[in-house]
Amino acid sequence: MIHLQPPLAARERYYQAGYWQDQSLGQLIAASVAVHPDKTAVADASGHHISYRELEDKAARFAGFLKARGVGLGDVVTMHLPNWWQTAVVTFAAFKLGAVINPLPPTYGWKDLAFIMNKSHAKAVIVPGRFRSVDYTEHLLRIAPELTVLPTIVVIGDGNAKIGTNFDEALCGSPLAQDHYAAADDAALLLFTSGSESKPKGVVHTHNTAIYGERALSGTLALNDRDVCFMASPVTHTSGFMHGILMTLMTGASVSLLDIFKGDTAVDQMIASRATWTMGATPFLSDVVDSMEKSGKRLPDLRYFLCGGAPIPEVLVRRAHTLGVRVMSIYGSTESPPHTVTWPADPIEAAWQFDGRALPGVEVCAVDENGQALPPGQQGEQWSRGPHAFIGYLGEPELTAKALDAEGWYHSGDLAKVGPQSSVRIVGRIKDMIIRGGQNISAREIEDILLEHPACQSVAVIGLPDGRLGELGCAVVVCHPGKTLVFDEMKQFLIQRGVARFKLPEYLVLRDALPATPSGKIQKFKLREELKTLNGTNTHV
């Protein structure tokens, strides 16, 4: 059970401003059911779709099943699922019980699952029997001896092991007699980070923080109940879950889910569903643009393609623009999701020049090493504050105090420049700063330039330990199919772009793929660990 609550100062500030109200996510979804009972709420790539009326019935039955097994107010329900329609049912059912939903992407391994279930004391876990090449029933059997909890297990489909209750069977019982919605300041979401650090942290959001963030985003983009969201980003990851599932169900819109991403499939599904907006990392956008260019197909209903998690190359935005696709940058984190976005009135150049402008009610700044706000255009750590921000890390008071100060500012660890109209330009992570012989090198600067090279599909620049200079730069590159890059060519390309010689990477590593989170954020800590003993200047791993 999660007992975290927002601090008194935040409650006073945001209730007085009208940003927080006495409603829960479950109540907002119930209102969508009342207004749009026969409208499609969620559909997926299997062709299955359910209306809001059906969502209500299935969620009530699943909530009745969970309640009979002891799940109630503040208990954690772990949802370890692909982009399937059942995610909406499980989410609404949890809210009907006042429980906390804990979405976990299917890409998490069995060790991650065991760690998070023990950390959260999950009362229930819902998994696919099998997805892609993974059997999740075998995962549950494997971790059973390690679990400190005995959760109710529900399985969608079949796995090799006969374990828990089948999802369809769980929906056969009586519906919940009465909804037990949580209070607006109670915990609603438990979202584990898996970004630039190796140990996941459990980020806690209340109903109010989640509701405000989604209302601010939908209001800024003028999204409403007439919209159709296409979501191929994992809906059990922060971005896909909050913007694909929560925002859709809050506003009475529809969402079309894709569980296995391919550019051609995504384009066809967006056409068929008449999607009006979507969101994905740069590789998603690149594959969609490639498919459209090759097939000649267009997306006349699509107003926005929100792109975040990695730099967006100018050339890719321009290619999309010629196809009628409006690319808009979005920036945030699990702790602060999101706090900037390209606004509809902004010019096309904003997508690659900035990482968006602050949403209404959200404050942003860049600070120096002493926490003092810097003038516009100067580089420092990016801080944000607002009614959308998380309230703490589960069971980690020291980490919470370090990331979320007494004034409510979230310390992102990102290096940024804050400009006019609260525009933000991320230049890298503080940990991303390579210190070579006492000189600072921005990894983001080198990455942005290398992405202009015609051979480079994706790039990560990291610092590797060196006994004399402290760190040396290493460019890890994934090339476009049929193309390659050699060290001297990379070096000359950077020099021709005006890069100072001390900033030139000493190593080039070619790889078939980069380790990344489900949202597309490159996990540089894994690259540093794998390559820390690298020798030579041109290596293919």
Helices and strands as residue ranges (DSSP letters): H 8-16, H 25-35, E 40-44, E 49-51, H 52-68, E 76-79, H 86-96, E 100-103, H 110-120, E 124-128, E 130-131, E 134-135, H 136-143, G 144-146, E 152-156, E 165-166, H 167-170, E 187-192, E 202-206, H 207-220, E 228-231, H 238-239, I 240-246, H 247-251, E 254-257, H 263-273, E 277-280, H 282-295, E 304-307, H 314-322, E 327-331, E 340-341, H 350-353, E 357-358, E 363-367, E 379-385, E 392-393, H 397-403, E 410-418, G 420-422, E 424-429, G 430-432, E 433-436, E 439-442, H 443-450, E 456-466, E 470-479, H 487-496, G 501-503, E 507-510, H 524-531, E 538-540
